[in-house]
């Protein structure tokens, strides 16, 4: 397990849709371990592969000991139309939170790192986290979901943040065949 650099707002990888995971191998298990270690070190409640420069549909989450894990190739379903509004932040937009509307309940179907089917069902913070991280896998950031006035305030705060305009980490490509997948060596 290795703590990886978290990509910040403005890095093009955060706006790229991730590729589905097709191989459930040691490389994927290493990615899940790195995501988990990086998320807990940050600390955060979720982390998507794009946030460490990997274009694969994988994310980890840790709300508490009972609500913790990872999801590969997630597909979301919403059992009702109930909404929640509350503060949301992002490790790729450090130190800033804004109220964001999300669905109250989510059912996420996907796979674990071994390719076994799993379902994650949650409300409140777990629901918000699963939706947020799945958005990352689609190249969507939570600021995209803010109402117009809040989005203007968020973009102003991002431009003024001390981390804004920093250099983007260089991606080092693996010498091994990646089958169209991005390398996570940074």
Buried (B, 14 or more C-beta within 10 A) or exposed (E): EEEBEBBBBBBEBBBBEBBEBEEBEEBBBBBBBBBBBBBBEBEBBBBBBBBBBBBBBBBBBBBEEEBBBBBBBBEBEBEEEEEBEEEBBBBBBBEBBBEBBBBBBBBBBBBBBEBEEBEBBBBBBBBBBBBBBBBBBEBBBBBEBBEEEBBEBBEEBBEEBEEEEEEEBEBEEEEEEBEEBBBBEB
